[in-house]
Amino acid sequence: SPILYTCDNLLKFGFLEGKISEKQTKISIYTEKEEYFDFLYFLKITQSSDNILVLELKMFFNILRYLKVLNVEKDKNYCEFIKSMVFYVKNFNEEYFVQSGLSAFLDYKHFDNFNIRDVLECFLDFYMFNEFIVFKTFHDYRQFQFNNSKNMQIANKEYKYIVTIFLIETNFLPYLHSMSLFPCHKWRILRRLLYINRLYIGNIKDVQNSFDMNKFVYLMPNNINKAIIYASYNMSLIDKLHISGFFKMVKNIKLIHHSSFEPFLPKMHYFKNTEILQFDIFSLEMHELNTIENLDIIRDLKMFKLIVSRIDYMKHRTPQYFLNGNKHNIFIDSSVKNKISNSQETYRMPIVDGYYKYLYGADLHFYINTYESFNFHKFNLEKIKRLKIDLLKTSGNQLKNYEFLGLFKSLKKLYLANIMLTNELLSIILRCNRLASVCFYKFEDNNFLDDKSFNFSNSPIIYFEFKASKNTLNPKLFHLIQSCKFLISLCFYEVYILYIRRNFPPKTENMSESQPLSSILHRPKLKTLKFEVESKFANINFHSSLNIFSMFYNIVDLERLSYYVFSLYQDDLEHFSNFKRLYFLELGIVKNSPELNIFEKLINTNLLNTLQELHLNVNIFYNFEFTKLFIFRRLKILLIGLPSKAMNLKNYIHSFECKNYTLLGLYGVLDFDHISSFRYSCEIIYETNHTKKAEMD
């Protein structure tokens, strides 16, 4: 008989929800004969939270497979469902697996990565493991970079959609200690099923001599896609990992070092089983690059990448150090300035010929308003994926034309600094076929932008960033960005928007003059929006910037919002009430208003059910309104910044501890009048997490 899938179902499935949106009332699902009753049981227990009583191990893993196939929505009910599964499963050990002939299930490809991680976290929770260590290890993922433009790209990557392990000095030993206490018979199964997209080992110089590296390798999952190791103070760690066989287990390795490549040269044989080897280093000498080019191990690698900030190719200019440039698996992303000028002296140096052929990331600094063919003839244009263009030394901060950008057929990331925005520049950018990320730094427009001439749509661009605008943001620029139909991230730092009504008509008038109907119906659906107003223009006029963004983009499905403004307005709060999925909110308010009653209104929105992380910077709380934060039921991370001179909140901060936040912090902002200081110029007044609470107990 048919099984009903209703709105009251405990779990929601993306696959079935998609069929419902297509107006399909009946769906047929076919299973193997021996799985028919298992699948029926699965559908039954997903209808109500009381249906699980006991789970056989085979059924446990069948359910995890079904969750992947039907694309379960990971909401609060899903979390409770996973907890119930973990609580009621029996015989969760490798011996029973072998006896029951279930070894075929131990293939991570059969399962959703996040489901397995959630199962592991539930087990850790049941064994009373430190919640902060679990958060720090599996959810708080960051990287260090030397290359400025690469650093910008890393900072804006969204790691929510991959499974990571992040180990640094503060949580490295606690992780090892916790996992050592985890039952071996369970870990032997889970380590074979958990697939880690990124493993990051940070600065652990003070703890690396106090643990057994073989034990460390055992406490890692079997399946690691990529390992990133900060090796500046951990060179002995590289030796230990080699001896333990770690580099045989992981095929994609990235090493970060604050100095030169020289310490790695005698260790290159460690990576003979590696497929992709990458180094992020500060400096490199040409003779080192020549040595790398001639290493036997390079021939066996699928890909060898170098990210470098400085290269000294003037020190060794004899022919013996010239590069051949004939290794197709060597890729260099360099922040070294490539001067584009009338002088051909640089381009006549034979030592740099091979170097240019290896570049896949380059910085071009123009000293002229035009260019000649010899400026680019040494580059392998088909290979370049990242490009920075700086026009600081050009007249008017612009070029006569930008057609050369079309030569970079593989370009994915474009960074433009000290530049004038023109119709031609934006037109060429929007017509690039593979460009995914565009960033402008210290820019202005020439007031002649013509959005009506852009009657085409752009598909590949998903990320735009604008930082340090020299004049007000032009509303026509918002129209142009609107042509990027798959845009998901939009970031503005140190900018301001001068609100003039005729330039920003109300939504009800948008369809008439400013925008055709098609652009209204197909506005980009943003997932991330960041806006930081320039401090000196913060109070130039009174309007909601969120309201302006909503005229051009669909913001109701935002997942992450960073919003630093002079004050909030009623329109802002109306948009907050419309957010459906916002789980991360970074909110900075220079001047709070008692009349607006911000937090009372926020608790009456859907944020009450979705918000998990809140970074709040506000000049003052009125009438104990900070207590409204207690009501946000899903909030796990709460960081509050106040002016250093107004820290009376610290007298009440212990009231927050009863909420068992994973991370709770109170910070004094040293210069509250400068909005950018909200994120950089702070002193810790109070910070607690489950680690510190455990120590105090």
Secondary structure, 3 states (H helix, E strand, C coil): CCCCCCCCCCCCEHHHHHHHHCCCCCCCCCCCHHHHHHHHHHHHHCCCCCCCCCECHHHHHHHHHHHHHCCECCCHHHHHHHHHHHHHECCCCHHHHHHCCCHHHCCHHHCCHHHHHHHHHHHHHHCCCCHHHHHHHHCCCCCCCCCHHHHHHHHCCCCCCCCEEEECCCCHHHHHHHHHHCCHHHHHHHHHHCEECEEEECCCCCCHHHCCHHHHHHCCCCEECCEEEECCCCHHHHHHHHHHCHHHHCCEEEEEECCCCHHHHHHHHHHCCCCEEEEEEEEEEHHHHHHHHCCHHHHHCCEEEEEEEEEECCCCCCHHHCCCCCCCCEEEEEEEEEEECCCCCHHHCHHHHHHHHHEEEEEEEECCCCCCHHHCCCCCCCCCCEEEEECCCCHHHCCCCCHHHHHCCCCCEEEEEEEEECHHHHHHHHCCCCCCEEEEEEEEECCCCCHHHCCCCECCCCEEEEEEECCCCCHHHHHHHCCECCCCEEEEEEECCCCCCCCCCCHHHHHHHHCCHHHHHCCCECCEEEEEECHHHCCCCCCCHHHHHHHHCECCCCCEEEEEECCCCHHHHHHHCCCCCCCEEEEEECCCCCCCCHHHHHCCCCHHHHCCEEEEEECCCCCCHHHHHHHCCCCCEEEEEEECCCCHHHHCHHHHHHHCCCEEEEEEECCCCCCCHHHHCEEEEEEEEHHHHHHHC
